[in-house]
Amino acid sequence: MGNREDLLVGAKKCLYERGYARTTARDIVAASGANLASIGYHFGSKEALLSAAVIEAFEEWGQELRRILEEAADPTVDAAWERVTEFFVTHRPLLLASIEAFAQADRVPGLREQLAEMYERARMALAAPLTPHLGDSAADRTLWLVGSFHLALVSGLGLQWLLDPEKAPTGEELAQAMRIFVGAVGPAGAPPAGSPVGAGTAD
C-alpha cells in the first residue's frame, strides 16, 4: 500500500479505537506508520482524512449489511432483523464514531455533502435485497422509497442499540412491529381498517 492507503487504514483503526472527536493527527501517524506531513499532502487536513475514513468505513459497513439482508431468505422476517441487531453489537465502535462525525457535518468542509451522497447510495443498496419481493419491474422511485424506509429503520435501530441495548427492540420484536404497522395502515391508497376516512353517511 502507498502512504494514502496507509493513512486511511490508520484513520479507520483510530475511529474504532478512539472515535472521531478524540483522534489526533499523531494518533493516525502512529497507527499508519506514515509521517505527519503526508496527511497534508494527501488529504489537506486531519479532518479531511477522518472524513474520508468515515465514508470508506461506512461503505464497507453498508456492504456487509446488504450481504446480511441478501443472505436472508426473506429480508423482512424476524431472522433477518435479528442479524441486523447482532451487527450493531459487533460494530458498536463505528456506530459511535458515526454519531460523532454527524455532529461535525456542518463544521468540517465537505463532510455533510459526502455523508449525504453516502446515504443516497445506501438507500438503493438497502432496497436491492427486496427487489425479488417488489418485482423486477419496480420503478426507481419505488426502490428509493423502500430503501429510505429501511435506512430510517436501520439508523433509528442503531441509535437505540447504542444508547440502551437492553431495551432496544430485538429483530423479532421489530419484525412484529412492522407487521402490525402494515396491517394498521392497510393497502396503499386505502384508509386503515375501521377508519372513518372516506366512509359515507347513511341517509
C-alpha positions, 0 to 999 in steps of 0.5 A: 500500500502507498502512504494514502492507503496507509493513512486511511487504514490508520484513520479507520483503526483510530475511529474504532479505537478512539472515535472521531472527536478524540483522534489526533493527527499523531494518533493516525501517524502512529497507527499508519506508520506514515509521517505527519506531513503526508496527511497534508499532502494527501488529504489537506487536513486531519479532518479531511482524512477522518472524513474520508475514513468515515465514508470508506468505513461506512461503505464497507459497513453498508456492504456487509449489511446488504450481504446480511439482508441478501443472505436472508431468505426473506429480508423482512422476517424476524431472522433477518432483523435479528442479524441486523441487531447482532451487527450493531453489537459487533460494530458498536465502535463505528456506530459511535464514531458515526454519531460523532462525525454527524455532529461535525457535518456542518463544521468540517468542509465537505463532510455533510455533502459526502455523508449525504451522497453516502446515504443516497447510495445506501438507500438503493443498496438497502432496497436491492435485497427486496427487489425479488419481493417488489418485482423486477419491474419496480420503478426507481422511485419505488426502490428509493422509497423502500430503501429510505424506509429501511435506512430510517429503520436501520439508523433509528435501530442503531441509535437505540442499540447504542444508547440502551441495548437492553431495551432496544427492540430485538429483530423479532420484536421489530419484525412484529412491529412492522407487521402490525404497522402494515396491517394498521395502515392497510393497502396503499391508497386505502384508509386503515381498517375501521377508519372513518376516512372516506366512509359515507353517511347513511341517509 
